[in-house]
């Protein structure tokens, strides 16, 4: 496959889209830089697929602007709405959408045929694309003769063969088995890096988003909740929603007892903990402590920010053990080997890792 | 579910089904191998009857005409039906909802009625012909030519093609079309490169179906082919009845076998095509809202063409009948305002046999339809979730009646009622008509029932079994209640089909077995145009009631 020569930036500005009174996108802005992979992450109904399809031209936004480099794809104020086929983008469908009546070769070649490429060139580029994706031997097969993983690769080859400036992928891994998905994830990331693609990937799986993307856009009800590198999104969530979406957490409902420069003391029945204050907290108001499972540690005695709990049960997960502890109404999970002493088990919740969010808005997802 | 080896009700159902299917067809085959009617003691085995018809020039010209008409129908109906399906499923054609309903009307109006409608509307002295004559000085068409019959038959069979191709287009995942758009294809290229090839199996199926229906055509060629003497196989068979002065059953049976020899392979081909048509559907993706192709200014052109077709296939014949039913006579120089009358209807209601025909037609639709659906359900349940040989056999034998044109089936049942001891008493009751109708439409009814049964997930029945229900309890407590709505819908559809049926009753027509359909054939033969018009209009009204009910309750009008 030829490396795309002139890579251009994709810019989406203040995009709005509604079906009747159902507002799907409520002012989304984003950029995708050349050679970058951006993941659109969100629950179903968050608008992530609609955003992707709007870029492709398959959905009709009501307002906003979409451009790639100097080409305006959509601009409500200028009345521009380039038809799908004129946008020159690659799209990998969730269902792959291979044409069942065309062979693998013909599926991939179609985009080139439409662009009037001559036969020899088509032959060369399709073979190159297929061998790039490890499909060289399957060119003559029909889609229904391929495995799910092979179909997915054909769908990717089909979207890449005419060197679109941006490749769009709609849940590219969701149709694969759990086992296969992890392998495909690594393989897809490698492919994107090797071919220096600019890709916009829709997914509902945060692990997938973190593994594949340079940057993540988390969507919530048609708005961008937070965006950043996978590391930022995971370790420094600005909102409760982001914190819940990006990882598995323990929850500690309580009340704010003190607020001291960026720190808050959370108080519950029989316990008090210091944590990092997030959002608008008031002393005396309800708040929830949120901490990643893997940041909750088993300690060997009492101390600062430690809780004395009782072990309820343990679960063997293969690579590690997960334990469930209780403290009054609290249930806390954590990984590791339990050392029980006479006065119960101690868990340490480091103050830097315990985020304290106001309780009012709770649209937790996990 | 493990099939138990034996169950009395199921065995009974299967046995009766086999009997009512193989008795008539067996009788036809046996009769075709005799040199005289089977009740004639002097009959001998031999191929004399085949020899006779193969030497008859009329047989070969009828055979040729059948092929020409059937092929012509395919050539006309296929492109128009496919185009109509594309317009209605993929574009922003105006008035879609209306067109979708109107398109189906020709399927449910009796071809006999339609044919008669064309005669009174566009025949040499039809309403529209005289109107055209006053405009152009001459009638610019002749509906009695072979080509006209093919054109009319083709145009009235557009809905069959439309139904199958629109179903295929609707089940086609929009993602494969979007993928082509993204790859750079414009809407026309998408239609040509993706949608059309992917609906090809359905189109091919529809083509075979239309050819098959063309081969079975009876009402249209009977009415329109008569003036110029164009015979097709079914009308040739019909004319044979009296050709030799005595009942020439052996000759008719030989022709019947010839017809079945063509239609049965076509039925098997259709079944095979239907199976392979599923090949593409399995790859379909997520159904997202389909963006309709904007036609721009062309939408009005497209609508005008569709409207023109609707006018020709529905408005012209039906308005012709409606007008003719309310005039005492019609011809050149007759003024419409001077001949308006209700006498035609009075005449119909004065004749005991015609009143009986109306009552019988209603009974056979309402009561007979319900009983037929009950029978179809029993057969469907007998094969339901059975993996054994019985289910497979049932699957195939219910197809056999599909290959036998109604005219032949009616004839075979006449013989059965005449010559099987103990059945003679039933010959003059409406039961004989009901049995023939039920067997003739068996394949259609079974498709309705099995599509209802297919809606039930096996786990619903399996959970009842697990909870401790016997397989019979599962049928009565789970399966039948779940297909209740499907059964009601089937009843409505079978009602319409039974109202519309005409050829099956032709040979069974007698005192007590009159139905409107066969009455029309007989009255038409006797030249009683006034009553044919009035009865036709009544028939249309009955079908319209069924159609209105079906639309009101949201019944899908095809399987």
Boltz contact constraints between the chains, C-beta under 6 A:
constraints:
  - contact:
      token1: [A, 56]
      token2: [B, 182]
      max_distance: 6.0
  - contact:
      token1: [A, 58]
      token2: [B, 178]
      max_distance: 6.0
  - contact:
      token1: [A, 84]
      token2: [B, 181]
      max_distance: 6.0
  - contact:
      token1: [A, 84]
      token2: [B, 182]
      max_distance: 6.0
  - contact:
      token1: [A, 85]
      token2: [B, 181]
      max_distance: 6.0
  - contact:
      token1: [A, 85]
      token2: [B, 184]
      max_distance: 6.0
  - contact:
      token1: [A, 85]
      token2: [B, 185]
      max_distance: 6.0
  - contact:
      token1: [A, 85]
      token2: [B, 186]
      max_distance: 6.0
  - contact:
      token1: [A, 91]
      token2: [B, 182]
      max_distance: 6.0
  - contact:
      token1: [A, 93]
      token2: [B, 175]
      max_distance: 6.0
  - contact:
      token1: [A, 93]
      token2: [B, 179]
      max_distance: 6.0
  - contact:
      token1: [A, 95]
      token2: [B, 175]
      max_distance: 6.0
  - contact:
      token1: [A, 95]
      token2: [B, 285]
      max_distance: 6.0
  - contact:
      token1: [A, 95]
      token2: [B, 286]
      max_distance: 6.0
  - contact:
      token1: [A, 97]
      token2: [B, 175]
      max_distance: 6.0
  - contact:
      token1: [A, 97]
      token2: [B, 176]
      max_distance: 6.0
  - contact:
      token1: [A, 97]
      token2: [B, 179]
      max_distance: 6.0
  - contact:
      token1: [A, 97]
      token2: [B, 285]
      max_distance: 6.0
  - contact:
      token1: [A, 99]
      token2: [B, 176]
      max_distance: 6.0
  - contact:
      token1: [A, 99]
      token2: [B, 194]
      max_distance: 6.0
  - contact:
      token1: [A, 100]
      token2: [B, 280]
      max_distance: 6.0
  - contact:
      token1: [A, 100]
      token2: [B, 283]
      max_distance: 6.0
  - contact:
      token1: [A, 101]
      token2: [B, 197]
      max_distance: 6.0
  - contact:
      token1: [A, 101]
      token2: [B, 198]
      max_distance: 6.0
  - contact:
      token1: [A, 110]
      token2: [B, 183]
      max_distance: 6.0
  - contact:
      token1: [A, 111]
      token2: [B, 183]
      max_distance: 6.0
  - contact:
      token1: [A, 111]
      token2: [B, 184]
      max_distance: 6.0
  - contact:
      token1: [A, 114]
      token2: [B, 184]
      max_distance: 6.0
  - contact:
      token1: [A, 114]
      token2: [B, 185]
      max_distance: 6.0
  - contact:
      token1: [A, 144]
      token2: [B, 283]
      max_distance: 6.0
